[in-house]
Amino acid sequence: MMNILMAACVPRRREGGVAGVVSSIAQSLEKRGHRVTCLFMEDLLPEPVRFMRFAELQFAMRLARYITLRRSEFSVVNLHAPAGVLYGLRRRFLGAAGPPYVMTLHGLEENRIYAMKREARKGRAWNFSWKNRAWHRLYHQPRFDWAIRTADAAHCFSRDVWTLLHLKYDLDDERVAYIPNGVSRRFFLDRVYGSPLPLRLLYAGTWLDQRGIYYLREALPRIFAERPETRFTFAGPGIPAPDLRAFFGETLASRLDILDTVPWEEMPQLYAEHDILVFPSLVEGQPSIILEAMASGMPVITAETCGMVDLIDHESDGWLVPPADSAALSQAILQLTASSELRERIGRAAQARMRRHTWERAACSFEKLLERTIARAAIARKRKCS
């Protein structure tokens, strides 16, 4: 049995992607007989943070102290980047004792910079001024770099991250594991595809410039013109509904339904009430929203980039469009809204594919990575003492 610490600087909300992943893997590891302690933002930062831009660094400081004071309690720690940066630096350069450190990386900062640099040239990146870029280069990227470089092993959810961990950070094969996310059984639904009009499209997630929202705005006029019965729902955008409607303008606003929040327990019902997930994000890791929608039997339209290509075979169990291409996005939506037979074929194939993506399978692979890491750390200690 292993005593495992898992930590991520995110709120303890199952609706959130990272918190949901941590909680699901932890539960599956516990079923396999291990003891797991999970730490989230509220656990180490219970008081209001004065300077939110430094919240992650403050979390990392308290996390390093927490582990150091309890170093004999844990067999291994799994810290989601960049939360492990200070713990890793302490062990690497100060020789501080502590359990081996497995870093989890959800997505690539390099991908975000690549995509948003191009969006900024189009005036479509509100968080990519020269100050943002400088802050990223001097503060954000170094924390990720050192969180990775000081780890004993690395865990990622998409193949592009797996590749970069080898090529940029020179990590050996036995130290890196690509382990796709799982999806809970509660998302598997018996969907009826010949649903009466209106067809309902769904976007779920935080409203960010990197999520391809400008291309969605460009695509919708054609959709509503050719499919006037269609409705579009935005769930959990994290901005006031009037602001979101203003983004689309008066003509489109009346066709939109906005749900401020959707509790974790009600997510399966949200998928059941909609026909197609439209998620044209330019930068992601491996979005839980896509796995959950596919498990529900919903056809998914998303961008051909990042972790999305690991989940979908184009026109077989989902639909991939080129990133930042509103014409391709609108054409894909029109094709799927035109045919209930096509939606059913893709939706059923998507659901069948997701049956292989279980948290039990993910936890088994993750367990093996942790065991290898502990074994290598024990060998390294013996060599050091001899």
N, C-alpha and C positions, 0 to 999 in steps of 0.2 A: 504493500500500500504506500502511495506517495501522499505527502502533505503539500498541497499546491496553493500558491498565492497567485491570483489573477487580478490585475489592476488596469484600469483605464480612466483617463481624465474626462469622463462624460457623465452627465446626470444618470441616476439609476432609473431609467425609464425604458420599459420593454419596447415601447414604440420606436425608440431610437435604434439605429442600425447596430452600432458598436455594443451598446448595453445589451441588446437582444442576443448578439452573438456570444458575448462573454457568459451571460446567464445560461444560455442553451448548452454550450459546451461544458460549463461547470456542472450542470445537472446530469449530463450524460456521463461525465467522469465520476461523479458521486455514485451513479448506478453501477459503475464498474469497480466500486469498492474503495475509491480514493477520497481523501478529505480535502475539500476545496474552500478557500476563503476568497471572497470577491470584494474588492475595494473600488468604489466609484467616487466621483467628485465630492458628494455630500459627506462621505466618510472622513476625508482628510481636510476638506475645506468647508466645515459646517457654518462658518460665519461668512457674511457678505465679503466678497473680494473687492478691494478698493480699486485696483487697476486690473481690469479684466484681461488686458493683453498679456499680463504676466501670470495669469491664473495657472496655466500649464506648468510654468517654471516653479511656481510655489507648490503646486501639487507634486512635482518631481522631487523637490527638496524634502517635503514631508514623507513622501513614499520611501526615499532612500533612508531616512531616519527610522521610519517604521520597520523596514526590513532589517536594518542593522541591529536594532534593539531586540528583534525576535529571530535572529539569524539561525538559531538552533531549532526553531519550530517548523521550518519549511524545508522540504527536499529540493524544491525548485520553485522559481518565480517566473511567471509569464506576464510581461509588462508590455502594454500596447503603446507603440511608438507615438510620440517621443517621451512618454512618461518615465521610461527607464534610463534616460540619459545620465542623470547624476548618480544613480546607483551603479551604472556601468562604469562611469569615470572613476568613482571611488575605488572600485575593485581593480580597474586596469592600472591606474597611475598612483594610487595611494596604498595599494596592497591590502585594502580592507577585506576582512573575511566575510563570507556570506554565501548563500546558496547559489547555484548556477542560474543564469539569467537567459530565458528564451524570449526573444523579442517578436511581437506580432506587428506586421505592417499591413494595413488595409489597402492603401493605394500609394501612388507615387507623387511626391511633390514635383518631380521632374515633369510628369504628365500635365499637372495643373499649370505650371509655368509655360510649357509648350503651347497648350491650348489657349490660355488667357492672353498670352502675348499676341496671338493672332486676333483674338476677339477685341483687344484694346485698339488695334489698328482700325477696327470697324466702329469704334465708339460703343462697344457692347460689353465692357468690363468695368463696372462701377467701382470695383475694389482692386484696381491695377494701375494706380498712378505711380509716378516715379518714387514717391515715398513708400508706397506699398511694396514695390519691387525691392527697394533698398532694405526695408525692414525684413523682407523675406530672406534676402541674401545674407544679412548680418545676424538674424535671430532665428527664424524658423528653420531654414535648411540646415544650419549647423547642428541644431538639436536633433533633427532626424538623422543626420549623418552619424553623429556620435552615439545615438541610441542604437544604431545598427552596428557600428564598428566595435562597440564594447560588449556586444552580446555574445554568448556562448553558442547560440543557435538562433535561427530565424524561421518564422512561420508566416505564410502569406496565403491569400485567397484567390489570386489570379496569376496567370502564367507570365504576364508582362512584368509583374513585380518579381516573380521567381527568377526570371532571366536577368533582370538588373542586379539582383542580389549576388548573382554569380559574376557578371561582367564588370560592374562598377565597384562592388565591395569585396570581390575576390573570395567569396565564401565557398567552401568545399561542398560537394553534393550531400555528404552525410550531415551537414550542419543546416541545410535548408529544406523545408518541406512545403510543397504546394498542397494545401488541403482545402478543397471547396467547402463553402458553407452548407449547412443542412437546412431543412425546412420542416417545421412541425407538422404532425399528422392532422392537426385541426384545420389546416388550410385546404385539405383535399375535399372538394365539394362535388356533388352530383349536379352538374350544370346543364341547364336547358338552353340550347343554342337557338332555337327558333323563337326567341323572345319577341313579344310585340313591340312596336315602335312606342316611344322613341328609343333609338340606340343611345347608349350612354358610354362616353369615353371617360377615362380616369387618368389624372396625374396625381400622384401621392408623394409628398416629401417637401422639404424646405425649399422655399423660393429663392434660388441663387442664380447669379448671372452665368455660372458655369454649367447650369442644368439645361442649356439649350432653349431657354424660355423665349428669346427673341425670334428664333426660328419657328417655334410653336405659334407665336403671335402672327407671323407671316403666313403660316399654313392655314390657320383657322378660317379666314374669309372664304377661301375656296371650298373648304369642307362644308361650311354652313350654307354657301350658295348652292352647292350640288346635293347636299343632304340636309335640307332645311329642318327635318324632324330631329336632328341630332342634338344631344345635350352634352356638355362637358363639365365634369366635376373636378375641382381642385381640393384635395384633402390635406390638411395639416401644413399649409404653406408657411406659417410662422410670421405672416404680415397681415395687417388689417384688411378685411374684405374690400373696403372702398379703394385702397391703394392698388389691390390686384385688379379690380375692375377698371380703374383709371389706366392701368398699364395697357389693357386691351382696347380701351376706348368705348364710347357709348354704343356703337353699332354691335359689337360683340358681347358687351357686358350682360345683356339681357339673356344670353344663351348659356351663361355660366352659373354653376352651382358651387358654392364655396362652403367647405366644412372646416371651421377653425382647428378643431382637434378631433381625432378619432381614437378613443381608448383602445389599448392593446387587445382587449377581449373582443372588441367589435370589428377588428380588421377582416376576419373571414366574411362577415356580413357585407362589408364594404365591397369586397371583390365580387361577392355573389350578385350584388345589385348593379354591376357594370359589365360591359361587353368587351371592351378593349382597353388595355393599359398602354398609355402613350408616355414614354419616358426618354426624351431625346438628349439626355445628358452628355456633355462633352468630356467630362472627367468623373470617374468613379473608381471604386475598388471592385467589389462584387456586391451590387445592391440587393439587400434582402427583399426589397419591394418586388423585384423581378422574380426571384425564386418563389415568393408567396403567391404572386399573381399566376405564374405558370402552374403551380400546384393546384390552384383553384380551377384550372382548365381555361383560364382567360388567355387569349392570344395577346402577345406583347410586341409592341413596336419600340425599338430603341436604337441607339447609335452604334455603329460598328467600330467600337473602340474599347480599350481598357478591359475590365473583367466581363463585360457583356458578351464578348465573342466566345468566352469559355462556356457560356450557358446556352447559347442559341445556335442552331444550324439554320441559316437563312432559308425561309419559305418552307421549312420542314416543321420545326417546333417553335417558330417565332419569326420576327421580321426585323432585319437589320438594314438601316439606312446610313448613308455616309454622314459623318458628323457635320453640323453647320450647313445643312442642305434642306431648306424649307420646301423646295419643290419635290424632292424625293420623299420628304416626310408627309406632305399632303397627299401624294400619289399612293403611298402605302396605306394611309388611313382610308382613302376612298376605295381601294381594292378590298380591304377587309370589311368595310361597312356595306359593300355591295353584295356580299355573299355570305349567308349563314352557313353554307356548306364549307366554305374556306375557313371561316372562323372555327367551325367544329373540328375540321381536320387538324388544324394547327393547335387548337386548344387541347384536344385529346392527346396529341403527340407531346405537347409541352408537359401535360400532367404525367404521362408515362415516364418522361425523362426525369422529372422531379422525384419520382418514387425511388430513384437511386441516390438522391441527395438527402440522406438521413443524418440527424445529429449523432446518432449512435456510430455511424460509419466515420464521421468526422472526428469524433472523440477517440475512436480506436486508433486512427492515424496519428492524432495529436499525442495520445498516450505513448506511442512508440517513439516519437520525437523527444518527449520529455525523458523517457527511460534512457535513450541513447545519450542525451545531454548529461544526465546524472552519471552515467557510466564513464564518459570521457572526463568529466570533472574529477571523479575519484582516481582515475589513472594519472591525471595531471598532478594531483596532490601527492600521490605516492612517489612520482618522479621527483617532485620538488623536495620531498623529505629525504630521499635516498642520497 
